[in-house]
Amino acid sequence: MSDPATWDLTRTALLTIDLQNDFIHPEGAYGRAGQTAASIAALPDRIAPLARAIQARGGRYFSAQFTLVPDKDGEPLIAPHLKQLRPFLAKGDFAPGSFGHTLVDTLQPADFVIEKVAYSAFYQTRLEYLMRATGIDHLIVGGIVTNGGVASTLRDAHLRNIETVMLTDGCAAFRQDVHDATILSLGTVTHQMTCDDAMGWIGGAA
């Protein structure tokens, strides 16, 4: 893997996974169901400076957002395993254009929003098209959950020979031990650094 210090920041994008109101805002689907974690709630404030810094250096900010596509009756098209895992999900949750689907205010604006219907931001989405169209070669990745959307996206990038940086404190899970184990397991497929280290790298780049 090449040293991120050699990356052209104008060809680098921050990609956040699922940092949207239905996951994070108290009035979102997870907040209403009491499914919260302090480590997750802290992410937008930690990542926002990076979003602004990469945009200021000519890079891009992509926000991938989990989506439940409404059927003709408005009921969400939801995978059986997810319905079993999260039975509180209901009509209108994670629907395109809704408050819950929207990127949290702290991280606005993203340059592009990518709707995704599964864990990975690459699976059946326009992410690769947007990368090609905007000249992006490398990704800095954070978001939720570490062992779900973040891990799946990083592994899919690795399979595509897209080099990445994983923000070790810019992602979170509902359990710290799961977060820690996932970071350890991903060490061979991605660079890893803290948000502060990434800010130093982006701010100090020539």
C-alpha positions as CSV (number, residue, x, y, z in Angstrom):
1,M,0.0,0.0,0.0
2,S,1.3,3.5,-0.9
3,D,2.0,6.0,1.9
4,P,-1.0,8.4,2.2
5,A,1.5,11.2,2.5
6,T,2.1,10.7,-1.2
7,W,-1.6,11.0,-2.1
8,D,-2.9,13.9,-4.2
9,L,-5.6,15.4,-2.0
10,T,-7.5,16.7,-5.0
11,R,-7.9,13.0,-5.9
12,T,-8.9,12.0,-2.4
13,A,-12.4,11.9,-0.8
14,L,-13.7,11.5,2.7
15,L,-16.5,8.9,2.7
16,T,-18.7,8.7,5.7
17,I,-21.0,5.7,6.3
18,D,-24.6,6.1,7.7
19,L,-24.1,9.3,9.7
20,Q,-27.7,10.3,9.2
21,N,-30.6,11.4,11.4
22,D,-32.4,8.1,11.7
23,F,-29.3,6.6,13.3
24,I,-28.0,9.5,15.3
25,H,-30.6,12.2,16.0
26,P,-32.7,11.7,19.2
27,E,-35.9,12.0,17.0
28,G,-34.6,9.5,14.4
29,A,-35.7,5.9,14.2
30,Y,-32.9,4.5,16.4
31,G,-33.1,7.4,18.9
32,R,-36.9,6.8,19.4
33,A,-36.2,3.1,20.0
34,G,-33.5,3.8,22.6
35,Q,-30.8,2.3,20.3
36,T,-28.0,4.8,21.0
37,A,-24.3,4.8,22.0
38,A,-22.2,7.7,23.2
39,S,-19.4,6.7,20.9
40,I,-21.7,6.9,17.9
41,A,-23.2,10.3,18.9
42,A,-19.7,11.8,19.2
43,L,-18.7,11.0,15.6
44,P,-20.2,14.0,13.6
45,D,-18.3,16.6,15.7
46,R,-15.1,14.6,15.4
47,I,-15.4,14.1,11.6
48,A,-16.8,17.5,10.5
49,P,-13.4,19.3,10.6
50,L,-12.0,16.7,8.3
51,A,-14.9,17.1,5.8
52,R,-14.2,20.8,5.6
53,A,-10.5,20.4,5.4
54,I,-10.6,17.9,2.5
55,Q,-13.0,20.1,0.6
56,A,-10.8,23.1,1.2
57,R,-7.8,21.2,-0.3
58,G,-9.8,20.4,-3.5
59,G,-10.9,16.9,-2.5
60,R,-14.5,15.7,-2.1
61,Y,-16.8,14.6,0.7
62,F,-19.1,11.7,-0.1
63,S,-21.9,10.7,2.3
64,A,-23.2,7.1,2.0
65,Q,-26.6,6.8,3.6
66,F,-28.6,3.7,4.4
67,T,-31.9,3.6,2.6
68,L,-35.1,1.7,3.0
69,V,-36.9,2.0,-0.3
70,P,-40.7,2.4,0.2
71,D,-42.9,-0.1,-1.6
72,K,-46.1,1.1,-3.4
73,D,-48.0,1.0,0.0
74,G,-45.2,3.0,1.7
75,E,-44.0,0.0,3.7
76,P,-40.2,-0.3,3.5
77,L,-38.5,-3.0,1.4
78,I,-36.5,-4.4,4.3
79,A,-34.3,-7.5,4.4
80,P,-35.7,-10.3,6.6
81,H,-32.6,-10.5,8.8
82,L,-32.7,-6.7,9.4
83,K,-36.4,-6.8,10.3
84,Q,-35.6,-9.5,12.8
85,L,-32.7,-7.6,14.2
86,R,-34.4,-4.2,14.3
87,P,-38.1,-4.8,14.6
88,F,-38.8,-1.2,15.5
89,L,-38.1,0.0,11.9
90,A,-41.3,1.2,10.3
91,K,-42.9,3.0,7.5
92,G,-41.1,6.2,6.7
93,D,-37.8,5.3,8.4
94,F,-34.7,5.8,6.2
95,A,-36.9,6.8,3.3
96,P,-35.2,8.9,0.6
97,G,-35.9,12.6,1.1
98,S,-37.0,12.1,4.7
99,F,-35.6,13.8,7.8
100,G,-34.3,10.5,9.0
101,H,-32.5,9.7,5.8
102,T,-30.7,13.0,5.7
103,L,-27.1,13.6,6.7
104,V,-26.8,15.1,10.2
105,D,-26.6,18.9,10.2
106,T,-23.1,18.9,11.7
107,L,-21.6,17.3,8.6
108,Q,-23.5,19.3,6.0
109,P,-22.8,19.9,3.2
110,A,-21.6,16.7,1.4
111,D,-20.6,17.0,-2.2
112,F,-22.5,13.9,-3.1
113,V,-25.0,11.6,-1.3
114,I,-24.9,7.9,-2.1
115,E,-28.0,5.9,-1.3
116,K,-27.1,2.4,-0.2
117,V,-29.4,-0.6,0.5
118,A,-26.9,-2.9,2.2
119,Y,-23.8,-2.6,4.4
120,S,-21.2,-1.7,1.7
121,A,-21.2,1.7,0.1
122,F,-20.1,0.0,-3.1
123,Y,-22.9,-2.6,-3.4
124,Q,-25.3,-1.5,-6.1
125,T,-24.6,2.2,-5.7
126,R,-23.2,5.0,-7.8
127,L,-20.0,5.4,-5.7
128,E,-17.6,4.0,-8.2
129,Y,-19.2,6.1,-11.0
130,L,-18.8,9.3,-8.8
131,M,-15.2,8.4,-8.1
132,R,-14.4,8.1,-11.8
133,A,-16.4,11.1,-12.8
134,T,-14.7,13.4,-10.2
135,G,-11.2,11.9,-10.5
136,I,-11.1,10.3,-7.0
137,D,-8.5,7.6,-6.5
138,H,-8.4,7.3,-2.7
139,L,-10.9,7.2,0.2
140,I,-10.7,8.3,3.9
141,V,-13.5,6.3,5.6
142,G,-15.4,6.8,8.8
143,G,-18.9,6.2,10.2
144,I,-21.1,3.5,11.6
145,V,-21.0,0.7,12.5
146,T,-17.3,-0.3,12.5
147,N,-18.1,-4.0,12.0
148,G,-20.9,-3.4,9.5
149,G,-21.0,-0.7,6.9
150,V,-17.5,0.6,7.6
151,A,-15.8,-2.9,7.4
152,S,-17.8,-4.0,4.4
153,T,-17.0,-0.8,2.5
154,L,-13.3,-1.0,3.3
155,R,-13.1,-4.7,2.3
156,D,-14.9,-3.9,-1.0
157,A,-12.5,-1.1,-1.7
158,H,-9.6,-3.4,-1.1
159,L,-11.1,-5.9,-3.6
160,R,-11.2,-3.1,-6.2
161,N,-7.6,-2.0,-5.5
162,I,-8.8,1.3,-4.1
163,E,-6.5,2.4,-1.3
164,T,-8.1,3.7,1.9
165,V,-7.5,5.2,5.2
166,M,-9.7,4.1,8.1
167,L,-10.4,6.7,10.8
168,T,-9.9,4.5,13.9
169,D,-11.7,7.0,16.2
170,G,-13.9,8.3,13.3
171,C,-16.0,5.1,13.4
172,A,-17.9,3.4,16.2
173,A,-20.0,0.3,17.1
174,F,-22.5,-0.4,19.7
175,R,-19.9,-2.4,21.7
176,Q,-16.3,-1.2,22.2
177,D,-14.9,-4.7,22.1
178,V,-16.5,-5.3,18.7
179,H,-15.1,-2.0,17.4
180,D,-11.6,-2.9,18.7
181,A,-11.6,-6.3,17.2
182,T,-12.8,-5.0,13.8
183,I,-10.0,-2.4,13.7
184,L,-7.5,-5.2,14.4
185,S,-8.9,-7.4,11.7
186,L,-8.8,-4.7,9.0
187,G,-5.2,-3.8,9.5
188,T,-4.1,-5.7,6.4
189,V,-6.6,-4.1,4.0
190,T,-6.4,-0.3,4.9
191,H,-4.2,2.3,6.4
192,Q,-5.4,3.4,9.8
193,M,-5.1,6.7,11.7
194,T,-7.0,8.9,14.1
195,C,-9.0,11.9,13.1
196,D,-6.3,14.2,14.6
197,D,-3.6,12.5,12.7
198,A,-5.6,12.8,9.5
199,M,-6.1,16.5,10.2
200,G,-2.4,16.9,10.6
201,W,-1.8,15.0,7.3
202,I,-4.3,17.0,5.3
203,G,-3.4,20.4,6.9
204,G,0.3,19.8,6.3
205,A,0.1,18.4,2.8
206,A,2.1,20.3,0.2
